[in-house]
Amino acid sequence: MNPSFLVMRSRTLTPRNLARHELLGLRARAKPLKGGFTHVGEIVGETRNMLKMLRDDGRIVSLPKNAYRFIFELPSGEKVLVDGRVLVGRPEERLKRRLRRW
């Protein structure tokens, strides 16, 4: 990736606008709402209801957004907890939608 792109992205991605931003490439920890196994890795794909994560062990897992809480690590080093239900929707539509403060 171009280093100038990373600098620009780190300035624009904040905890406040994370739900309206591109999630691909971010490190994340996914914890299910009801027990289960916590996944740690990098987000490599996104659909309306699913996030695809490349786990640290090399496997790609599909995680339903509405069944997990995600802790995203921003390029600045900050960690942000987001309920997956806030992320449900296509990425391009999520930008248009008005989000309540979470």
C-alpha positions, 0 to 999 in steps of 0.5 A: 500500500502507498504510505501516504494512503495510510497516513490519510486513513489514520487521520480520518478514521476515529472511534466516532466515525468507525461505524460509517467507515471502511472496515477492510484491513482493520485488526479486530477481535470478535466476541459472540454475544452468547458465549462461544469462541473469540476470533482474532484477526484482520477483516478481509471481506464484508457483506450485508450481514457478514464479516470475513476475518482472516484469523491469526492461524491462517483460516478465513471465518465468516462471522454474522454481524448481529451475533458478535461484538467487535473490538477494532484496533484503529491505525492510531492504536486506539481500540473501539468496541462496536456492537455488530448490530450497528454494522448490519447493512451494506457498506455503501448504504451504511455511509448514507444511513444516519446512526444513533450515537453508540 
